[in-house]
Amino acid sequence: MIRRVLFPVLLLLLGCNAKKQVGNPNLEANENIAIEITHISDSKIQFNIVNETKNAVLLHNHYKLNIEKDVDGVWEKLRILNCPCGAPCAKPAEFIQIESGNNYFYEWNAEESWCGSVNNMGVPDTITEKVKPGKYRIVIIYSTDQKNKRVIYKEFKI
């Protein structure tokens, strides 16, 4: 009696194998996107985003320079305009593609910028302010398929 019950239970337990998930064969398992800081001065910082994978990658929101400052251990996003205040700027593409081995450059003037009060011509004034010395980081959002976005950071000091 015990054999009749035990045998089917063991068969069920030992006969079931977990199915291995098959990943996308077009993606490299160890993807590597490098951020190089190629120049730092008081007025200019250059970033080089290098695609070191075997596949093309997509940079999301590439038109928005995303810089954060470490303020007492908390990363705070800086205000950086990608279009002058009051200008009729066309909406850029949501992402750009960087082929394997290629790169994309960002250049930042080490300033925060934002729109202020509306002037007598009906256009908001653009306000700029040099950033103060401290620890900063650039934030890069990328993906290989437009869906599974990843974020990488590169810290630097001014």
Long-range contacts (C-beta under 8 A, 24 or more apart in sequence): 24-145, 26-55, 27-55, 27-144, 27-145, 28-53, 28-54, 28-55, 31-55, 31-57, 31-144, 33-57, 33-140, 33-142, 33-152, 35-138, 35-140, 35-152, 35-153, 35-154, 37-154, 37-156, 40-156, 40-158, 41-110, 42-110, 42-130, 42-158, 43-109, 43-110, 44-107, 44-108, 44-109, 44-110, 45-107, 45-108, 45-110, 45-156, 45-158, 46-105, 46-106, 46-107, 46-108, 47-105, 47-106, 47-107, 47-108, 47-138, 47-154, 48-103, 48-104, 48-105, 49-98, 49-103, 49-104, 49-105, 49-106, 49-140, 50-102, 50-103, 51-98, 51-99, 51-100, 51-101, 51-102, 51-103, 52-101, 53-100, 53-144, 54-100, 55-100, 55-144, 56-97, 56-98, 56-99, 56-100, 56-144, 57-97, 57-98, 57-142, 57-143, 57-144, 58-95, 58-96, 58-97, 58-98, 58-142, 58-143, 58-144, 58-145, 58-146, 59-95, 59-96, 59-98, 59-104, 59-140, 59-141, 59-142, 60-94, 60-95, 60-141, 60-142, 60-143, 60-149, 61-94, 61-95, 61-141, 62-92, 62-95, 62-96, 62-104, 63-92, 63-93, 65-106, 65-108, 65-138, 66-138, 66-139, 66-140, 66-141, 67-108, 67-136, 67-137, 67-138, 67-139, 68-136, 68-137, 68-139, 69-131, 69-134, 69-135, 69-136, 70-134, 70-135, 70-136, 70-137, 71-134, 75-137, 78-112, 78-131, 78-136, 79-112, 79-113, 79-114, 80-108, 80-111, 80-112, 80-113, 81-113, 81-114, 81-115, 81-126, 84-126, 85-115, 85-116, 85-123, 85-124, 85-125, 85-126, 86-115, 86-122, 86-123, 86-124, 95-143, 95-146, 106-138, 110-158, 131-158, 132-158, 133-157, 133-158, 134-158
